C-alpha cells in the first residue's frame, strides 16, 4: 500500500503525463491512507494479535 501511494504521488507530479492522468492520481491520493497511517494500522494489528 505504501508503494502504491508513492507511485500515485509520483504520477501526480509528472509533467510529461497528460493533465487528466495527473489529476486522477491526485484525486485517488486524497482517499488513500498515508504511509504513516498504514504503518500505524500494522502496529495496531500486531498488538491486537499479541493480545489474542
N, CA, C and O of each residue as an XYZ file, in Angstrom:
208
protein
N       0.816     -1.183      0.000
C       0.000      0.000      0.000
C       0.867      1.256      0.000
O       0.550      2.237     -0.672
N       1.936      1.219      0.740
C       2.808      2.383      0.810
C       3.418      2.668     -0.559
O       3.490      3.817     -0.993
N       3.848      1.622     -1.220
C       4.449      1.800     -2.547
C       3.432      2.326     -3.551
O       3.790      3.100     -4.439
N       2.183      1.923     -3.427
C       1.137      2.422     -4.316
C       0.914      3.908     -4.089
O       0.754      4.672     -5.041
N       0.905      4.309     -2.838
C       0.754      5.725     -2.514
C       1.892      6.547     -3.113
O       1.662      7.612     -3.687
N       3.106      6.051     -2.979
C       4.264      6.750     -3.552
C       4.172      6.802     -5.078
O       4.533      7.807     -5.690
N       3.691      5.726     -5.686
C       3.523      5.679     -7.128
C       2.507      6.725     -7.601
O       2.752      7.440     -8.572
N       1.373      6.809     -6.914
C       0.361      7.799     -7.273
C       0.897      9.219     -7.109
O       0.618     10.092     -7.930
N       1.665      9.446     -6.050
C       2.252     10.768     -5.837
C       3.212     11.111     -6.974
O       3.231     12.241     -7.462
N       3.996     10.142     -7.386
C       4.943     10.357     -8.479
C       4.200     10.687     -9.778
O       4.591     11.602    -10.502
N       3.144      9.953    -10.067
C       2.341     10.205    -11.263
C       1.736     11.607    -11.206
O       1.721     12.319    -12.210
N       1.242     12.003    -10.043
C       0.573     13.298     -9.930
C       1.517     14.476    -10.184
O       1.062     15.574    -10.504
N       2.829     14.255    -10.043
C       3.816     15.323    -10.252
C       4.509     15.255    -11.613
O       5.280     16.152    -11.956
N       4.248     14.215    -12.385
C       4.950     14.011    -13.654
C       4.371     14.909    -14.746
O       3.303     14.625    -15.289
N       5.074     15.982    -15.062
C       4.588     16.959    -16.043
C       4.546     16.403    -17.472
O       3.954     17.027    -18.353
N       5.162     15.249    -17.713
C       5.130     14.639    -19.041
C       3.833     13.867    -19.284
O       3.519     13.525    -20.424
N       3.086     13.594    -18.223
C       1.798     12.903    -18.359
C       0.696     13.926    -18.609
O       0.812     15.079    -18.193
N      -0.363     13.512    -19.282
C      -1.485     14.428    -19.513
C      -2.101     14.892    -18.182
O      -2.080     14.179    -17.179
N      -2.643     16.097    -18.217
C      -3.235     16.684    -17.012
C      -4.285     15.762    -16.392
O      -4.288     15.577    -15.175
N      -5.175     15.181    -17.199
C      -6.260     14.371    -16.637
C      -5.722     13.132    -15.899
O      -6.350     12.670    -14.947
N      -4.604     12.607    -16.314
C      -3.996     11.465    -15.609
C      -3.436     11.931    -14.265
O      -3.649     11.286    -13.239
N      -2.715     13.061    -14.280
C      -2.158     13.610    -13.033
C      -3.265     13.979    -12.057
O      -3.138     13.751    -10.854
N      -4.343     14.545    -12.567
C      -5.459     14.936    -11.706
C      -6.138     13.709    -11.103
O      -6.524     13.729     -9.934
N      -6.283     12.666    -11.869
C      -6.891     11.436    -11.343
C      -6.019     10.859    -10.230
O      -6.538     10.404     -9.211
N      -4.712     10.874    -10.414
C      -3.801     10.382     -9.371
C      -3.951     11.223     -8.102
O      -3.959     10.677     -6.999
N      -4.069     12.539     -8.246
C      -4.266     13.416     -7.081
C      -5.572     13.094     -6.372
O      -5.618     13.050     -5.143
N      -6.629     12.869     -7.136
C      -7.923     12.551     -6.541
C      -7.874     11.221     -5.794
O      -8.447     11.098     -4.712
N      -7.202     10.240     -6.356
C      -7.070      8.947     -5.680
C      -6.273      9.079     -4.387
O      -6.593      8.439     -3.385
N      -5.240      9.905     -4.412
C      -4.413     10.093     -3.217
C      -5.189     10.701     -2.062
O      -4.896     10.418     -0.900
N      -6.175     11.532     -2.369
C      -6.973     12.153     -1.299
C      -7.700     11.106     -0.471
O      -7.973     11.329      0.708
N      -8.015      9.969     -1.073
C      -8.771      8.919     -0.384
C      -7.896      7.730      0.001
O      -8.400      6.707      0.464
N      -6.614      7.865     -0.186
C      -5.678      6.783      0.086
C      -5.004      7.031      1.426
O      -4.655      8.172      1.729
N      -4.811      6.001      2.232
C      -4.148      6.234      3.519
C      -2.694      6.663      3.327
O      -2.017      6.233      2.393
N      -2.243      7.512      4.227
C      -0.850      7.946      4.184
C       0.056      6.800      4.610
O      -0.402      5.883      5.290
N       1.326      6.829      4.228
C       2.246      5.789      4.696
C       2.272      5.690      6.226
O       2.369      4.594      6.778
N       2.186      6.821      6.896
C       2.167      6.828      8.365
C       0.935      6.079      8.894
O       1.045      5.302      9.842
N      -0.226      6.306      8.289
C      -1.453      5.627      8.715
C      -1.368      4.121      8.470
O      -1.853      3.335      9.284
N      -0.767      3.719      7.373
C      -0.620      2.290      7.061
C       0.284      1.625      8.104
O      -0.028      0.545      8.605
N       1.397      2.272      8.423
C       2.308      1.702      9.427
C       1.638      1.605     10.794
O       1.800      0.607     11.496
N       0.886      2.639     11.174
C       0.186      2.624     12.455
C      -0.839      1.492     12.504
O      -0.953      0.801     13.517
N      -1.576      1.302     11.427
C      -2.550      0.212     11.374
C      -1.858     -1.138     11.524
O      -2.371     -2.033     12.196
N      -0.701     -1.282     10.904
C       0.058     -2.530     11.032
C       0.508     -2.777     12.463
O       0.436     -3.901     12.959
N       0.973     -1.723     13.124
C       1.387     -1.880     14.526
C       0.198     -2.215     15.415
O       0.307     -3.054     16.309
N      -0.934     -1.564     15.176
C      -2.140     -1.853     15.960
C      -2.579     -3.301     15.766
O      -2.964     -3.970     16.724
N      -2.521     -3.776     14.540
C      -2.900     -5.162     14.256
C      -1.945     -6.131     14.946
O      -2.375     -7.159     15.469
N      -0.653     -5.809     14.949
C       0.324     -6.684     15.608
C       0.045     -6.754     17.103
O       0.118     -7.828     17.699
N      -0.273     -5.621     17.709
C      -0.595     -5.606     19.144
C      -1.856     -6.424     19.395
O      -1.912     -7.210     20.341
N      -2.859     -6.242     18.556
C      -4.116     -6.980     18.711
C      -3.870     -8.483     18.613
O      -4.433     -9.255     19.390
N      -3.037     -8.901     17.668
C      -2.735    -10.322     17.504
C      -2.008    -10.876     18.742
O      -2.230    -12.020     19.139
N      -1.148    -10.060     19.339
C      -0.442    -10.495     20.551
C      -1.402    -10.672     21.716
O      -1.139    -11.482     22.604
N      -2.499     -9.943     21.737
C      -3.446     -9.986     22.846
C      -4.426    -11.152     22.732
O      -5.094    -11.506     23.703
N      -4.505    -11.737     21.560
C      -5.461    -12.847     21.351
C      -4.891    -14.127     21.908
O      -5.536    -15.173     21.833
